[in-house]
Amino acid sequence: MQAELKKRVLQAACAPYRPVGVSHHQWAKGKMGLDPVFPGVLQHGLIPDDAVLLDLGCGRGFMASWLLAAERLAEQGRWDGPSPPQRMRFHGVELVADEVVAGNRALRALHGDRVSLQAGDMRHADFPAGLNVVTMFDVLHYVPPADQERLLDRIRQALGPGGLFITRVGDAQGGMPFRISQFVDRFASFMQGHRLSQMWCRPVAHWVQTLEARGFEVKALPMHEGTPFANVLLTARLP
């Protein structure tokens, strides 16, 4: 994504968080400004038009704000990249209730019922009707392997033909970059008041095999540009 376009999207995506509080606004600027997954999702054209999207581990809804900001800029004629998704409806589940409150306050004032964030455990979340895209960025490793398998089964069952599952994972065979990402993960969680007693990571090849065994066609995209991490984005689509 061109630097000027990225700057435009970032400003538009962060603006809704300003009225919610300084800390939420600053966290939005840092996360969306530095994490390559946000421009990457748009650059690769991953989200289709008319998506009914469920983001598990959605935090304050930054991905919703990013995608909807891109849509608004395109409508205003201020867009010069791959066309962003149109008419998306975004549902999110986040364990930390304070983040859900902040996200709903920021986004529903601007987007109404196109955005709905709920507090809860993603392992037991209700999936919305008509779901055709599920995203899960950097959170699957927070739950034990048996829960990972059950959650992937639920996602597979919820998505119909052509359904899309997008997840970013750390490559457990990524050497020092992987160890750095784990350290940063723990530190960021600590700064937000969370405690990570353990993480359950896997090599990328293992994740790919796990998804293919459920009938997904999987592509792996490096998604750590500009960072010292070993993160990979997996796009898994049902035929």
Salt bridges, closest charged atoms under 4 A:
ASP35 OD2 - LYS31 NZ 2.82
ASP35 OD2 - ARG168 NH2 2.78
ASP50 OD1 - ARG87 NE 2.68
GLU71 OE1 - ARG114 NH1 2.89
ASP80 OD2 - ARG8 NH2 3.99
GLU99 OE2 - ARG60 NH1 3.88
GLU99 OE2 - HIS194 NE2 3.96
ASP113 OD1 - ARG89 NH2 3.97
ASP121 OD2 - ARG123 NH2 2.68
ASP138 OD2 - ARG168 NH2 2.51
ASP147 OD2 - ARG123 NH1 2.78
ASP147 OD1 - ARG150 NH2 2.55
GLU149 OE2 - ARG202 NH2 3.06
GLU149 OE1 - ARG214 NH2 2.53
ASP153 OD1 - ARG214 NE 2.77
ASP185 OD2 - HIS141 NE2 2.68
